[in-house]
Amino acid sequence: MYDTVLNAEGAYRYAKGVFQYSAGVCAEPGFRIERVQFTDPPRLDEGFDRIVEHLKGKSRPNASLCAIELRCPAPLSEAGFTAFNHDYVAQLKRIGLNTEGGNPIARTMVAPKVTPPKHVVLWAFSYTVPQAGLAGPRDFVIAGSGEAPEGLGNYRDHVIQPGDVSPPGLRIKADWVLGEMERRMASFGQTWKNSTATQLYTLHDVHPLLEQEIARRGAMKRGLLWHLACPPVSELDYEMDVRSVRTEIQL
């Protein structure tokens, strides 16, 4: 499991990850999470301006932003991914978010195969909202993970089954990623049974995995949203994220 840190101003806890994003977030008692899906995803800089505008309209501080979903034109090299992440963190700082003690914002970033964007775009974002009388498990958003541990200096040397997209290879990759989702959820005392959406990102055939590896593990409680997209780093082939969010809206 991951260590978690309270973001008191944002009204959520986050699982400590790497400098560019946290491993996941979970709303504090008395708060829920709202997820906003853009119908026409804006470029990253414009997207952050629209987040600020939306939060102001909801009377929520910028610190309530807890998760980001991005789409990029194509997978990046390790160097390209690192450069992008520094630019991305600069955008967080631009809207007043403090990342010095650890980045609190969960993130998923993937590259669609069909009609990819010309630039990195903001696909969706999530933030906390107060609500009295909430019952049941707390809302959470788990950041996307490909088949490699985070924070080890690079992905290339730590990829699970590197380059192996055969059915057995994909099964091993899926098993690791599903386990990582479970480790991140467990950091907040959460499991698949509390999820409202599970997303899968790969260009490869996962039909052999659906029953034995995904459904039987409990990861398809409310179905599975499979995006024909790949992780943002070129060495990776399989990514997932999961969330439990009470309210989802279109913008």
Buried (B, 14 or more C-beta within 10 A) or exposed (E): EBEBBEBEEBBBBBBBBBEBBBBBBBBBEEBBBBBBEBEEBBBBEEBBBBBBEBBEEEEBBBBBBBBBBBBBEEBBEBEBBBEBBEEBBEBBEEBEBEBEEBBBBBBBBBBBEEEBBEEBBBBBBBBBBBBEEBEEBBBBBBBBBBBBEBEEEBBBEBBBBBEBBEEEBBBBBBBBBBEBBBBBBEBBEBBBEBBBBBBBBBBBEBEEBBEEBBBEBBBBBEEBEBBEBBBBBBBBBBBBBBBBBBEBEEB
